[in-house]
Amino acid sequence: MADVAAVHVAAAERQLTELEVFGREVAGCTRCRLSQGRTQVVFGVGDPHADLMFVGEAPGFHEDKQGYPFVGQAGKLLDKLLAGIGLDRGRVYVANVLKCRPPGNRDPVPDEIEACEGHLFRQIELIRPRDFATKLLSGKPAGITRVHGAEQQVTLGGSRVLLYPLYHPAAALYTPAMLKVLEADFARLPELLGRTVAEPVLAAAPQLAPIAAEPAVQLGLF
């Protein structure tokens, strides 16, 4: 039994080391124009073996300065929502599709997504989560109002996962109705984590979709 435990620990250490090494590689990325204006790459943070991974669009002003995704008031709301389902940031992994902040916090454009998606797919390959909470990865151009809370099975980073679009917490900070929707969508996450994801006969990784125009209250996707 001790030998089995030692093997498990050694494997976990190798996985963590791979993720950290990859993070250092991405820190010097110059694949797109955003590298010219960033303060630093915002790689991601959390449990490197998480079953649940949250993926937003791109870092904002504070994330760019601090180097961590989802800080500030939106980050505090995320912590509250996670606590409501018995989780915390130490038990999930949080990242963005883009690792560098777009100027003025504008939406990512297709060529930036294309340049950066390989970094995210490698993170997925190393972390191997069961579930995702995001929208850009759906391969669908529909806005978040039409796809939030509707899970779909996809293959990403070589793993079959459940993709579960959610509103960005920032969209719910000052809109009580939006917060209720986000809380209801979050409440389904424990059930989704318990599902068995079926292996497809044939499946191709979806392309990251451009973001459809949305009302101003929808500040991002998560």
Secondary structure as UniProt FT lines:
FT   HELIX           2..26
FT   TURN            27..28
FT   HELIX           33..36
FT   STRAND          45..46
FT   TURN            48..49
FT   STRAND          52..56
FT   HELIX           61..66
FT   HELIX           72..84
FT   TURN            85..86
FT   HELIX           89..91
FT   STRAND          93..96
FT   HELIX           103..105
FT   HELIX           110..127
FT   STRAND          131..133
FT   HELIX           136..138
FT   HELIX           144..147
FT   TURN            148..149
FT   STRAND          152..156
FT   TURN            157..158
FT   STRAND          159..163
FT   HELIX           169..172
FT   TURN            173..174
FT   HELIX           176..187
FT   HELIX           189..193
FT   TURN            216..217
//
